[in-house]
Amino acid sequence: MATEMKNARDMLYGATGLSASNFKLFPGTSREVTAEQIAAEITRSITEIGAAPLTAE
């Protein structure tokens, strides 16, 4: 599942990513999650809103 972490990192900070900075997450009431589960949720969310894959113009 390490690929989820890489995918999330690339989507947020990669050369063709969102160029995010100062990115914060708040777990809310579900505190029993792993970093991989959070990364999977990030990639799923970005993909669903149509921001991925991003291409440079």
N, C-alpha and C positions, 0 to 999 in steps of 0.2 A: 504493500500500500504506500510505499515511499513515493510512488509516482504521483499520488494525490497532493503531497506537499510540494513537489516540483511543479505540477500543473498550476496550483494556486499561486505559487511564487511567480511563475512566468506570466500568468494572467494579470497579476497585480503590478509587478515590477519589471517584467522582461522588456526587451527591445520593442516588441510588438504588443506589449501589454497596456494596461490602463495608466501607466506612469503614476501610480498611487504613491503618496507619501504621508507619513504620520497617520497610518492606518490603525484603527483600534477596533477591537471586538469585545462585546460584553456577553457572557454566557447566559445571562438571565437566570432562570430557575433550574436549568439543566446543567449542573456542574460536573456530572459524571461522564464526561466525554473526553475522548483522546484528541490529540493534535491532528491525527489523520482524519478523524470524523469531522472536525471543524474544517479542515482543508477540503474534504469532499463536499461539504455544504457550501463553501465559498465557490468552488468550481461549478457546482450545480447551479447556484444562484446567478453567477455571471453568465453562464451559458443560456439560462432561461430568459434573461432580459435581452439577449441578443448582442452582448458586448464581446463575445468570443466566437470564433477566433477573430482577432483584430489584425488588420493589415495596414502597413505603412503606405502612404500615398505619395 
